[in-house]
Amino acid sequence: MTGWRVKPLRDIVAHAGRRPLKRTLGAVDLTLLGVGSIIGAGVFVLIGVAAQKAGPAVGLAFVLAGLVSLFAALAYAEMAAMAPVAGGAYTFAYASLGEALAWLVGWNLVLELAVSAAAVASGWSGYVVGLAGQLGFDLPAVYATVPRLGGVADFPAMAIVLAVSLLLALGTRRSALLNSIMVLVKIAVLMIFLWLAAPAMAPANWQPFLALGWFERISGGETIGVLAATAVVFFAYVGVHTLASTAEEARRPNRDLPLALLAAILLCILVFAVVGLVSTGVVRWFDLGLSKEPLALVLRAAHQPVAAGVVAIGALAGLTAVLLTLLYGLSRLAFVMARDGLLPPAFATLHGTRGTPHVVTLAGGAVVALVAGLLPLDKIVELSNIGTLFAFLSVAVGALVLRRTHPEYPRPFRCPALPLVAGLAILGCGGLMLLLPVDTWWRFLGWSLLGGLVYLGYGRRRSDLAG
């Protein structure tokens, strides 16, 4: 059956070599790119949403989500070192699980990265409008509100998406430099936050620590508990896939990429845990969950209003960095799928001098800008996690398959105790998928069915493996 045909790793590397991306990213660039893609919406926005589900144990939810990501990242690192090309989970599935499943992984990740970028842009708009208001520059609400909520469009969200897309089209190196600056800014802001907020903590706010338990389904199909919050905050770790997709642009992918994946995730787990603990120590968890700017709320409660404005600036830097990496991952994924013949060949066009996939970058940015500008945030994020969990699960399975089918293939990085690590990744990702609301599953299945029809009608016949 054509859907089960696999593309050998050697062929994947050789094919990529005919139209390669430029190798411009070093170990520090990669690590900062990973940190930039992870520390953003999760800590600046979602910590309040997660507190409504986990109570004072919100930091624990971030840790659990991070550990699942870490197990998957170790499998990612082995696969990326074997085939240092763009595409991430899609490429690895192509080499191990077959074309049809690879298409399904890529199809869902395209949606995942696009809606995640739109959600981050929407959050960015909220912060910039609020900060502008504090400075005396009031933007009419109708020009920062989606039509469903009575506005014309969310123009700030659209503007930041288009600006970042243009930057990415101009060159990866320039984008990486800006990302590094923004990562350092938001890390510095988070350190200021912890320094000023920690003295105001009241241990009584952590009692009881597991106020909402581990997991429970309540009325209307909603879920509460630490595990329910873990399934929500996994959104913060979507950047792991983006970092894995940089293999083709890394100068020394066999060494630098595995190190960057592990360093970025471990650092982010530590940051999330500490910020979660401090935040719920200063503000009661139910109050934290009511704010769209939870860290600023914490500092105001700690009688640090000026610092609250500084945190808002840091949040803008953090969200911009995440938006950059999400749009980067989206463009590279679509580029590789087009290079394989599964999407129109125009998306595989590279700029003559800059070497960037400028067509797909700008086209993807235009679509994301429309989604961010016209749809409400709650509708944007409904599909935010399940596609990434599915991709991570497929990578773990793929790493096990390749160990069995191609044990002789060079592995510059070998995941230690792969059967155990991959098994934990599979159980963790599968378990978190099961904890998501039923409506999310229906949307996931509907989008996957549509993707199957697109594959049967276009990709199956036009694939490079078809002839």
C-alpha positions in Angstrom: 0.0 0.0 0.0 1.4 3.4 -1.0 0.5 4.9 2.4 3.0 2.7 4.2 6.0 3.5 2.0 8.8 5.0 4.0 11.6 7.3 2.9 15.0 6.0 4.0 17.0 8.3 6.1 19.9 8.4 3.6 17.4 9.4 0.9 16.0 12.1 3.1 19.4 13.6 3.8 20.4 13.3 0.1 17.1 14.9 -1.0 17.6 17.8 1.4 21.1 18.3 0.1 19.7 19.3 -3.3 17.9 22.3 -1.9 19.5 22.9 1.5 18.8 25.6 4.0 21.9 27.6 5.2 23.6 26.3 8.3 23.9 29.5 10.5 22.9 28.5 14.0 25.4 27.6 16.8 24.8 25.9 20.1 24.0 29.1 21.9 21.6 30.2 19.2 19.8 26.9 19.3 19.5 26.9 23.1 18.2 30.5 23.2 15.8 29.6 20.3 14.5 26.8 22.5 14.2 28.9 25.6 12.6 31.7 23.5 10.0 29.3 22.1 9.1 27.8 25.5 9.2 30.7 28.0 6.5 33.0 26.8 2.7 32.5 26.7 3.0 29.6 29.2 4.5 31.7 32.0 3.1 35.1 31.1 -0.5 34.1 30.3 -1.4 30.5 30.8 -0.2 30.4 34.4 -3.5 32.1 35.4 -5.6 29.7 33.3 -3.7 26.7 34.7 -4.2 27.9 38.3 -8.0 27.7 37.8 -7.5 23.9 37.2 -4.5 23.0 39.5 -4.8 25.5 42.4 -1.6 26.2 44.3 0.0 23.2 42.5 0.2 25.0 39.2 4.0 24.8 39.2 3.7 21.0 39.5 1.6 20.9 36.3 4.4 22.8 34.4 7.0 20.3 35.8 5.0 17.3 34.7 4.4 18.7 31.2 8.1 19.5 31.0 9.1 15.9 32.0 6.9 14.5 29.2 8.5 16.9 26.8 11.9 15.9 28.0 11.3 12.2 27.4 10.1 13.1 23.9 13.0 15.4 23.3 15.5 12.7 24.0 13.9 10.6 21.2 13.8 13.8 19.1 17.6 14.3 19.7 18.5 10.8 18.5 16.4 11.1 15.3 17.7 14.7 14.6 21.3 13.6 14.9 20.7 10.7 12.5 19.0 13.0 9.9 19.9 16.6 10.5 17.3 18.1 8.2 14.3 20.3 8.6 10.8 18.9 9.3 11.1 17.5 12.8 8.4 15.0 13.8 7.1 14.9 10.2 10.5 13.9 8.7 11.1 11.3 11.4 7.7 9.7 10.9 8.4 9.6 7.2 11.5 7.6 7.8 10.0 5.2 10.3 6.2 5.0 10.2 5.4 5.6 6.5 4.2 8.4 4.3 0.5 8.4 5.3 1.2 8.7 9.0 4.0 11.2 8.3 1.4 13.3 6.4 -1.0 13.0 9.2 1.6 14.2 11.7 2.7 17.1 9.5 -0.9 18.1 8.7 -1.8 18.3 12.4 1.4 20.1 13.2 0.7 22.8 10.5 -2.6 23.5 12.2 -1.1 23.3 15.7 1.7 25.8 14.9 -0.7 28.1 13.1 -3.3 28.3 15.8 -0.6 28.5 18.5 1.0 31.5 16.7 -2.4 33.2 16.4 -3.1 32.6 20.1 0.3 34.1 21.0 -0.4 37.1 18.7 -3.7 37.7 20.4 -2.1 37.7 23.8 0.6 40.0 22.5 -2.1 42.4 21.4 -3.7 42.4 24.8 -0.4 43.3 26.5 0.5 46.0 24.1 -2.9 47.7 24.2 -2.8 47.7 28.0 0.7 49.1 28.1 -0.1 51.8 25.6 -3.1 52.8 27.7 -0.9 53.2 30.8 1.4 55.4 28.8 -1.6 57.6 27.6 -2.0 56.2 24.1 -5.4 54.7 23.9 -6.2 52.6 20.9 -9.9 52.6 20.0 -11.2 49.2 21.2 -12.9 48.5 17.8 -9.4 48.3 16.2 -8.1 45.8 18.7 -11.1 43.6 18.9 -12.3 40.7 16.7 -15.6 41.1 14.9 -17.4 38.5 17.0 -16.8 40.7 20.1 -18.0 43.9 18.4 -14.8 45.2 16.8 -13.5 45.6 13.3 -10.4 43.4 13.7 -7.5 42.9 16.1 -5.0 45.0 14.1 -2.1 44.9 16.6 -2.2 41.0 16.5 -2.2 41.1 12.7 0.6 43.6 12.5 3.0 41.7 14.8 2.4 38.5 12.8 3.2 40.2 9.5 6.2 42.0 10.9 7.7 38.8 12.3 7.0 36.9 9.1 8.8 39.5 7.1 11.8 39.3 9.5 11.9 35.6 9.0 11.8 35.9 5.2 14.7 38.3 5.4 17.0 35.7 7.0 17.4 33.2 9.8 20.6 34.7 11.2 19.0 38.1 11.7 15.9 36.5 13.3 18.1 34.4 15.6 19.9 37.6 16.8 16.6 39.3 17.6 15.3 36.2 19.3 18.5 36.0 21.5 18.0 39.6 22.6 14.4 39.1 23.5 15.2 35.9 25.4 17.8 37.7 27.5 15.3 40.5 28.2 12.5 38.2 29.4 14.9 36.1 31.5 16.1 39.3 33.2 12.4 40.4 33.7 11.5 37.1 35.3 14.5 37.4 37.6 13.3 40.9 38.6 9.8 39.4 39.2 11.1 36.7 41.5 13.4 39.1 43.4 10.5 41.5 44.1 7.7 39.1 44.5 9.3 36.4 46.7 9.5 38.5 49.9 5.7 38.9 49.7 4.9 35.2 49.7 2.5 33.9 52.4 2.7 30.1 52.9 -0.9 30.0 53.9 -1.8 30.6 50.3 -0.5 27.2 49.4 -2.9 25.4 51.7 -4.2 23.0 50.7 -1.5 22.5 48.0 -3.7 20.0 46.0 -6.8 22.0 46.4 -8.4 20.6 43.3 -6.9 17.2 43.4 -5.2 15.3 40.6 -8.0 15.0 38.0 -11.8 15.2 37.9 -14.4 15.8 35.2 -17.1 18.3 36.3 -20.3 19.6 34.7 -20.2 20.5 31.1 -17.3 18.2 30.3 -14.7 20.6 31.9 -11.8 19.1 33.8 -9.9 20.2 36.9 -6.9 19.0 38.8 -3.1 18.9 38.4 -3.3 16.5 35.5 -5.9 18.6 33.7 -3.7 21.6 34.1 -0.8 19.6 32.8 -2.7 19.0 29.6 -3.3 22.7 29.2 0.1 24.0 30.0 1.7 21.6 27.5 1.1 24.5 25.2 4.2 26.1 26.6 6.4 23.3 25.3 5.3 23.3 21.7 8.6 25.0 21.0 10.4 21.7 21.4 9.2 20.7 17.9 10.3 24.1 16.5 13.8 23.6 18.0 14.0 20.0 16.5 13.1 21.5 13.2 16.3 23.6 13.2 18.5 20.6 12.4 19.1 21.6 8.8 20.2 25.1 9.8 22.4 24.1 12.7 26.2 24.3 12.1 26.9 21.1 14.2 23.5 19.4 14.6 24.9 16.1 15.8 26.3 17.7 18.9 24.7 21.1 19.4 21.0 20.1 18.8 20.8 17.4 21.5 22.5 19.7 24.0 20.2 22.6 23.1 17.1 20.5 23.5 18.0 19.2 26.9 19.4 22.5 28.2 16.4 24.5 27.0 13.8 22.1 28.5 15.5 21.7 31.9 16.0 25.5 32.3 12.4 26.1 31.4 11.1 23.5 33.8 13.0 25.2 36.6 11.7 28.7 35.7 8.1 27.5 35.4 8.2 25.7 38.8 9.7 28.6 40.7 7.4 31.2 39.0 4.4 29.1 39.7 5.3 28.6 43.4 6.0 32.3 43.9 2.9 33.5 42.1 0.5 31.3 44.1 2.4 32.3 47.3 1.7 36.0 46.8 -1.9 35.8 45.3 -4.5 33.2 46.1 -4.8 30.8 43.1 -8.5 31.6 42.4 -7.6 35.3 42.1 -4.6 34.6 39.9 -6.8 32.7 37.4 -9.1 35.7 36.9 -6.3 37.9 35.4 -5.2 38.1 31.8 -1.8 39.5 33.1 -1.2 37.3 36.1 2.5 38.2 36.8 1.6 41.9 36.7 -1.2 41.1 39.1 1.3 39.4 41.5 3.6 42.4 41.5 0.8 44.8 42.2 -0.3 42.6 45.1 3.3 42.8 46.3 3.1 46.6 46.2 5.4 46.9 43.2 3.3 48.8 40.6 6.3 50.1 38.6 7.7 46.6 38.3 4.4 45.5 37.0 4.9 47.7 34.0 8.4 46.3 33.5 6.9 42.8 33.5 4.4 43.8 30.9 7.4 44.9 28.7 9.1 41.6 29.4 5.9 39.8 28.5 5.9 41.5 25.1 9.4 40.4 24.5 8.6 36.9 25.6 5.5 36.6 23.4 7.3 38.1 20.4 10.1 35.5 20.8 7.5 32.7 20.9 5.7 34.0 17.9 8.9 34.1 16.0 9.8 30.5 16.7 6.3 29.3 16.0 6.2 31.0 12.6 9.7 29.7 12.0 8.6 26.1 12.7 5.5 26.5 10.6 7.4 27.7 7.5 10.1 25.1 7.8 7.5 22.3 8.2 5.5 23.4 5.2 8.7 23.9 3.2 9.8 20.3 3.8 6.4 18.8 3.0 6.4 20.7 -0.3 9.9 19.6 -1.0 8.7 16.0 -0.6 5.9 16.7 -3.1 3.0 16.5 -0.6 2.2 20.2 -0.8 2.4 22.5 -3.9 6.0 23.1 -5.1 5.7 26.9 -4.8 6.0 26.4 -1.0 9.5 24.8 -1.5 10.9 27.9 -3.3 14.0 29.4 -1.7 15.1 33.0 -2.0 17.9 33.4 -4.5 20.3 35.3 -2.1 19.0 34.8 1.4 18.3 31.1 1.1 15.1 31.3 3.1 11.7 29.7 2.2 10.2 33.2 1.7 7.1 32.2 -0.2 5.8 29.8 2.4 6.9 32.1 5.2 5.0 35.0 4.0 2.0 32.9 2.9 1.8 31.2 6.3 2.2 34.6 8.0 -0.8 36.0 6.1 -3.0 33.1 7.1 -2.0 33.3 10.8 -2.6 37.1 10.7 -6.1 36.7 9.4 -6.9 34.1 12.1 -5.4 36.2 14.9 -7.2 39.3 13.7 -10.6 37.9 13.0 -11.2 35.0 15.5 -11.7 35.2 19.3 -8.9 33.7 21.4 -11.0 30.9 22.9 -11.7 29.6 19.4 -8.1 29.9 18.3 -6.7 27.8 21.2 -9.2 24.9 21.1 -6.8 22.8 19.1 -3.7 24.0 20.7 -2.2 20.9 22.3 -3.5 17.6 20.8 -1.6 17.9 17.5 1.7 18.4 19.3 1.1 15.5 21.7 0.3 13.3 18.7 3.6 14.4 17.0 5.7 13.8 20.1 4.1 10.4 20.5 4.9 9.5 16.9 8.6 10.5 17.4 8.9 8.2 20.4 7.4 5.4 18.4 9.5 6.1 15.4 12.8 6.1 17.4 11.9 2.6 18.7 11.0 1.4 15.2 14.3 2.7 13.7 16.3 1.0 16.5 14.7 -2.3 15.3 14.7 -1.8 11.6 18.0 0.1 11.1 20.2 -0.8 14.0 23.3 -0.3 11.8 22.6 3.3 10.9 25.1 5.8 12.5 23.7 7.5 15.6 25.9 10.4 16.6 23.7 10.8 19.7 22.1 7.6 21.2 19.2 8.2 23.6 20.1 6.4 26.9 17.7 3.6 27.8 15.6 4.4 24.8 12.9 1.7 25.4 12.3 3.2 28.9 12.5 6.8 27.8 10.4 6.3 24.7 7.9 4.3 26.6 7.5 7.1 29.2 7.1 9.6 26.3 4.4 7.4 24.7 2.5 6.9 28.0 2.9 10.6 29.0 1.7 12.0 25.6 -1.0 9.4 25.2 -2.2 10.0 28.8 -2.4 13.8 28.3 -4.3 13.4 25.1 -6.9 11.4 26.9 -7.2 14.1 29.5 -8.2 16.7 26.9 -11.9 17.6 26.5 -14.0 15.4 24.2 -14.8 18.4 21.9 -11.0 18.7 21.3 -10.9 15.1 20.2 -13.8 15.6 17.7 -12.1 18.6 16.1 -8.8 16.7 16.0 -10.5 13.8 14.2 -12.3 16.1 11.8 -9.1 17.9 10.8 -7.3 14.6 10.4 -10.1 13.3 8.2 -9.8 16.4 6.0 -6.1 15.9 5.9 -6.6 12.3 4.7 -8.8 13.5 1.9 -6.2 16.0 0.8 -3.5 13.3 0.9 -5.6 10.9 -1.2 -6.5 13.6 -3.7 -3.1 15.3 -4.0 -0.1 14.1 -2.0 -0.3 10.4 -2.7 0.0 10.9 -6.4 2.5 13.8 -6.4 4.8 12.5 -3.7 8.5 12.0 -4.6 8.0 8.4 -3.8 5.0 8.0 -6.2 7.2 7.7 -9.3 
